[in-house]
Amino acid sequence: QVQVVESGGGLVQPGASLRLSCAVSGVSSNYPKIAWFREAPGKGREGVSCISMSDGATYYADSVKGRFTISRDNAKNTVYLQMNSLKPEDTAVYYCTTGRLGCRLTTDSRGWWNYWGQGTQVTVSS
């Protein structure tokens, strides 16, 4: 069984930064892709960023390119999402997920992304 635990959310002002963490435990090596999705009130779940734990390849949604950076610490089985220049529209619950297939951010299907964390709230407001 794989466990996924997110942390690092909070309330910040526009323009501020936050760093989210995603710790993965269990048989995580079978699920080498780790992604962040977010869900804002009244909206569907949106893919934000993905990283391959094997080769470090990264992928981003257009809405966060240039502002968010995903990184990994293989020794800790942890992925980070550094979020800079935050905007009110970044407000959402951020979820971390793992999968064994490619970094496809256009689907949140459980057939693609197998294990999900409980989510962490990010609120950007003045």
HUKA-V562505 format. One record per pair of residues at least 4 apart in sequence whose ideal C-beta (glycine too) atoms are under 7 Angstrom apart, sorted by the first residue. I is the first residue (numbers start at 1). J is the second residue. D is the distance in whole Angstrom. If there is no record, write none. Layout:
i=I j=J d=D
i=I j=J d=D
This chain:
i=1 j=26 d=5
i=2 j=24 d=6
i=2 j=26 d=4
i=2 j=27 d=6
i=2 j=28 d=6
i=2 j=31 d=6
i=2 j=98 d=6
i=2 j=115 d=4
i=3 j=25 d=5
i=3 j=26 d=5
i=4 j=22 d=6
i=4 j=24 d=6
i=4 j=96 d=5
i=4 j=97 d=7
i=4 j=98 d=6
i=4 j=115 d=5
i=4 j=116 d=6
i=4 j=117 d=4
i=5 j=23 d=5
i=5 j=117 d=6
i=6 j=20 d=6
i=6 j=21 d=7
i=6 j=22 d=5
i=6 j=94 d=7
i=6 j=95 d=7
i=6 j=96 d=5
i=6 j=117 d=4
i=6 j=118 d=7
i=6 j=119 d=6
i=6 j=120 d=4
i=7 j=21 d=5
i=7 j=120 d=6
i=8 j=18 d=6
i=8 j=19 d=6
i=8 j=20 d=4
i=8 j=21 d=5
i=8 j=120 d=6
i=9 j=20 d=7
i=9 j=94 d=6
i=9 j=120 d=3
i=9 j=121 d=5
i=9 j=122 d=5
i=10 j=18 d=6
i=10 j=122 d=7
i=11 j=123 d=5
i=11 j=125 d=7
i=12 j=16 d=4
i=12 j=18 d=6
i=12 j=86 d=6
i=12 j=124 d=6
i=13 j=126 d=5
i=14 j=86 d=6
i=14 j=87 d=6
i=14 j=88 d=6
i=14 j=124 d=6
i=14 j=126 d=6
i=15 j=85 d=6
i=15 j=86 d=7
i=16 j=86 d=5
i=17 j=83 d=6
i=17 j=84 d=5
i=17 j=86 d=7
i=18 j=83 d=5
i=18 j=86 d=7
i=18 j=122 d=6
i=19 j=80 d=6
i=19 j=81 d=7
i=19 j=82 d=5
i=20 j=80 d=7
i=20 j=81 d=4
i=20 j=83 d=7
i=20 j=94 d=6
i=20 j=120 d=6
i=21 j=78 d=6
i=21 j=80 d=6
i=22 j=34 d=6
i=22 j=78 d=7
i=22 j=79 d=4
i=22 j=96 d=3
i=22 j=117 d=7
i=23 j=77 d=7
i=23 j=78 d=5
i=24 j=28 d=4
i=24 j=34 d=7
i=24 j=77 d=5
i=24 j=98 d=6
i=25 j=77 d=6
i=28 j=77 d=5
i=28 j=98 d=7
i=30 j=100 d=6
i=31 j=98 d=4
i=31 j=99 d=6
i=31 j=100 d=5
i=31 j=114 d=6
i=31 j=115 d=7
i=32 j=52 d=6
i=32 j=53 d=5
i=32 j=54 d=5
i=32 j=100 d=7
i=33 j=50 d=6
i=33 j=52 d=6
i=33 j=98 d=7
i=33 j=99 d=5
i=33 j=100 d=7
i=33 j=101 d=7
i=33 j=102 d=7
i=33 j=103 d=5
i=34 j=50 d=7
i=34 j=51 d=6
i=34 j=53 d=6
i=34 j=79 d=5
i=34 j=96 d=7
i=34 j=98 d=5
i=35 j=47 d=6
i=35 j=49 d=7
i=35 j=50 d=4
i=35 j=97 d=5
i=35 j=103 d=6
i=35 j=105 d=7
i=35 j=113 d=7
i=36 j=48 d=4
i=36 j=49 d=5
i=36 j=70 d=7
i=36 j=81 d=5
i=36 j=94 d=6
i=36 j=96 d=6
i=37 j=45 d=5
i=37 j=46 d=6
i=37 j=47 d=5
i=37 j=48 d=6
i=37 j=95 d=5
i=37 j=97 d=6
i=37 j=108 d=6
i=38 j=46 d=5
i=38 j=48 d=5
i=38 j=92 d=4
i=38 j=93 d=7
i=38 j=94 d=5
i=38 j=95 d=7
i=39 j=43 d=7
i=39 j=45 d=5
i=39 j=92 d=6
i=39 j=93 d=5
i=40 j=91 d=6
i=40 j=92 d=4
i=45 j=108 d=5
i=46 j=61 d=7
i=47 j=61 d=6
i=47 j=105 d=3
i=47 j=106 d=6
i=48 j=61 d=5
i=48 j=64 d=6
i=48 j=68 d=7
i=49 j=58 d=7
i=49 j=59 d=6
i=49 j=60 d=5
i=49 j=61 d=7
i=49 j=64 d=7
i=49 j=68 d=6
i=49 j=70 d=4
i=49 j=81 d=6
i=50 j=59 d=5
i=50 j=103 d=4
i=50 j=105 d=6
i=51 j=56 d=7
i=51 j=58 d=5
i=51 j=70 d=5
i=51 j=72 d=5
i=51 j=79 d=6
i=52 j=56 d=6
i=52 j=57 d=4
i=52 j=103 d=6
i=53 j=72 d=6
i=53 j=74 d=6
i=56 j=72 d=7
i=58 j=70 d=5
i=59 j=103 d=5
i=59 j=105 d=6
i=60 j=64 d=6
i=60 j=65 d=5
i=60 j=68 d=6
i=61 j=105 d=6
i=64 j=68 d=4
i=67 j=83 d=7
i=67 j=84 d=5
i=67 j=85 d=5
i=68 j=81 d=6
i=68 j=82 d=7
i=68 j=83 d=5
i=69 j=82 d=4
i=70 j=79 d=7
i=70 j=81 d=5
i=71 j=80 d=5
i=72 j=79 d=5
i=73 j=78 d=5
i=79 j=96 d=7
i=83 j=90 d=7
i=86 j=90 d=5
i=86 j=124 d=5
i=87 j=124 d=6
i=88 j=124 d=5
i=88 j=125 d=6
i=90 j=122 d=6
i=90 j=124 d=5
i=91 j=122 d=6
i=91 j=123 d=5
i=91 j=124 d=5
i=92 j=122 d=6
i=93 j=119 d=4
i=93 j=120 d=7
i=93 j=121 d=5
i=94 j=119 d=6
i=94 j=120 d=5
i=94 j=122 d=5
i=95 j=116 d=6
i=95 j=117 d=6
i=95 j=119 d=5
i=96 j=117 d=5
i=97 j=113 d=4
i=97 j=115 d=6
i=97 j=116 d=5
i=98 j=113 d=7
i=98 j=114 d=6
i=98 j=115 d=5
i=99 j=112 d=6
i=99 j=113 d=4
i=99 j=114 d=5
i=100 j=114 d=7
i=101 j=112 d=6
i=104 j=112 d=6
i=107 j=112 d=5
i=108 j=113 d=6
i=109 j=113 d=7
i=110 j=114 d=7
